[in-house]
Amino acid sequence: MAAASAVLVLAVPAANAAAPASPVARAAPAVGCGAARGAVARSLSTLVTRHGIPGAAAEVAGTGCGRWTAARGVADLATGRPMNAGDRLRIGSVTKSFTATVVVQLAAEGRIGLDAPVERYLPGVIRGNGYDGRTITVRQLLQHTSGLPDYIGGAGGALISTPADVNRFYRGLFSGELVPARWLAEMRRTVPADPRRLWPGARYGLGLIASPLTCGGMWWGHSGTVPGGHRALGAVTPDGRSISLALTKVPDTDRAEADFRAVVDSAFCAGDRTHQPKETA
């Protein structure tokens, strides 16, 4: 239900979100659009030719360069149909950002307390095996610090989406269209991520990953995996640039996974290494 409701977030602003005061406002002009396009294309080609990913696609949107797409490989091995950034794929744990946004919208409306015990809203559901909903908060569930196993505590799912829709969601979230600034700040309060689950330097907020860029600053968003199927990622920078990625196969080596994440750096860092906002999470 929450995952389904989250889709509506794309079109319906949160209550009380009167003014989009956010990190995306007044973005600086971007330079090096051609460099970014070339870098993204090369990064996608690496995934296809070096790591055996059948198809890889990206949509990039940002200041000064407009909205553009890139794709490499095939979407359908049987027919050889080329990969397209408009293809709909499952986005796995990227769904967690959608779910968390709906919960934070409810918190902004005074209907849920982030630091209230889960027991208040789901009485008796989390009991036994050493777990107690009276001592676990809503915030801890969204931040993955509750101690619950993934199959209970995860806010993930398998929404079907496109890179364009994922980009639209994250840009809307960070521009203040979906939650008021105060509550976006709550989502951006992070803790160090479990290094067994995410990569070095990553931090976790409420349904949001914060990850360092090689050119300085951070990107915010989430990655997602559908076992045996798709890999997805959506990322936005404080100055309003965004990228969404879709793969038709989950990378199966550490090097392939690192090169998947490197596509984000190629989009945000190739064109200009001077104006990226200095930010920590």
N, C-alpha and C positions, 0 to 999 in steps of 0.2 A: 504493500500500500504506500509506504513512504517513498519507495523508488518510483512508483508510478506518479505520485504527487510531485516528485522532484522535477519531472519533465515539464510541468506547468510553470516552474520557476523561470523558464526561458522567456515566457511571455507575460507573466504577471509579477509586477514589482511587489516587494514586501511592504506590509503596512508600516507606516511611519517613516518610510524611506523618502523623505521629502526632497533632500538635496544630495546629489551624488558627490559628496566630499570623499575623495579616495586617492590612492596612490596613482591611479591612471590619469587623473585630471592634469591638464596643462602639460601634456607630454612634449618632450623635446623633439625637434625635427630629426629624422633619421637620415643617415648618409650611407653610401655604399650599398645601394639596393642590388646592383648587379653582382657585387661580391657575395652578398648573402644568397642570392638565387643560385649562383654557381656552387657555393659551398654546400648548400642543402642538396642540390642535385648529385654532387659527388658523394655525399654522405649516404644518400639513399642507394646509389649504385654500389657502394661498398657492402651494404647489407645484402643486396641481391647477388652480386658476383662473388664476394668473398665468403659470405656466411650462409648462402643457400636459402635466403628468405625468398619465397616465390614472388611476393608483391609487397611494395612499400610505397606509402603515399603520405603527403603532408599538405596542410593548408597553413599559410603564414599570413598574418595580418599585422599591420603596424603603422607607425607614424611616418608619413612621407612616401612609403612604398606601396600603399594600397594593399589589396588582398590578392594573393596569388597562390598557385598550387604547383606541386611537382609530384611525379610518380615514376616508379621504375618497376619492371617485372610484369607479372601477369596476375590477374585476379582469379582466374579459373584455369587450373592445369589441364583439364580435359579439352577445353575449347581454345585455350591460348588467348582469351580475352585480356587485353592490356589492363593493368591496374589503373584505377582512377580515384582521385581524391574525393569524388562524390559517392563512392561505394559505401554501403551501410555494413558495419561490422559490430560485433560485440565489444564493449569497452571495459569489461571486467571491473576492477576496483576503482576505475575513474568514477564509477557510480557512487563511491563513498563521498565525494565532494557534493554530489547532488543531494544525497541523503542528509549530510551534515547541514547543508544550506536550508533545507526544509525545517530541520530541528531548530536551527538558529533563528529562522523566521518565527517559529512558535515561541521561542524564548523572547524575541523582541516584542511579541504581542502579549507577553506576560502569562502565557499558557503553559510554559515549561521552565523550570529552573535548571540551569546548566550544572549547578553544584548541589542539586537536590538528589536524594537517593533514587535509584531506579525503582526501588520497591514502591515509591509513591505512584508511579504510572503503570507499573507491571507487577501488581501485588502477587507474591508467591511464585513468580515465574523463575527467578534466579535463586534457587535454594538447593543445598546439598552438594556433595563432592567437594566441600571446602569453599564453596562460593555462596555469597550472601548479598542479595540485592539491596539490603539495608545499609551496606557499607560501600557500595559502588555507586558512583555518581554518573549522571548523564555525560558530563564532560569527559570522564575517564573512558566511557564507552567510545565516544567519538575520537578520543586521542589515543586509543589503543594502549591505555595504561591501567586497565581494569584487572588484568591478570586472567581474564576469561579466555578459553580456547578460541581459535579463529572461527570455528563453525558456530559459536554462540555470539562472540563479541564483535564479529566483523560487520561493518555497515556496507559491505560490497554487494555486488549483484552482477547482472549481465544485461544492462541496458543495451539496446541496439541504437547506434548513432552514426553520424558522419563526422569527419574532421571539422567541417564548417560549423556544425551544431555544437561540438565540444568547445571550439574557439569562441563561439557566441556566448556560451554559458560562462566561461571563465572571464571574458571581458566584461560581461554584464555584472558578474559578482564583484570584480575589482573596481568597477566604475561606480559602484553604489546603487545600481539599479535593483539589486535583489535583497540586500540587507543594509540597514543603516550603518554608518561609519563605525559607531561604537561597537556594533556587533561583528563587523568584519574584523575589527581589532582583536576581538575574542577568538575568532577563527585563526588569526595570525599569531597567537601566543603559542610558542612551540616548545617542545622538549626534544632532546637528542633521540634520533630514531634508533631502533634496534639494529646494530650493524649486521646481524644475521638475516635481516629482512630487507633492508635498504642499503644503499651504497654509502661510502665514506662521505662525511660532511652533511648528509641529509638530516633534516629535522622534521618533526611532525606536529601539526596543529590540530584543529578540529576539521577532519576530513581534507586536510591540505598538507602536501609535502612542500618544504622549502629546501631548495638545493642550490649550491654555489655554482656560479658561472666562472669560466676560466678568465674572462675579461673583467671580473669584479662584479659585486652585487649578487642577487639571488633571482632564481625563477620560482614561481609558485604554481602549484597545480597538483596533478596526481598521475600515476601510471597505473596500468591495469593489465592483467593477464587472464586469458581464458585457457586453461590447461588443454593442450592438444589442439588449440585453435589460434586465437588472435592475441596480439600485443598492441596496447594503445597507450598514448600519453598526451596530456594537455598541459600547456605551460603558458604563463603570462608574466611579464616583467612589470615593475612598478611604473614604468613610463608608457605602458600601454601596448607593447608588442606582444604578440601571442603566436603560438604554433601548436598544432595538433597533429599527431602521428598515428598511422594505422599500419599494422603489419598483418599479413595473412598466415604467419607462423611465429611461434614464440622462439626467440633466440635461444640456442641450446648450449652456448659456451659463455664463459665470463667475458671473453673478448667481444663476442657478438652483442652481448647485453650492453657493454660499455660503448660500443659503436652506435647502438640504438640511441642511447642517451646523448651521445655526441652530436646527433642531428640538432638537438636544441641549441647547443653551443654554436653550431655552424650557422644557425639562423640569427642568433642574437649577438654573436661576437665577431663574425667575419667582416662585417661592413664597417664597424667603428668600435674601437676599444677605448674611447675617451669619454663618452657621455653616459655610460652605464651608471645609474645611481648607486652610490655606495650604501649598501644596506646589509644589515645582519638580521637574523631571525631569532 
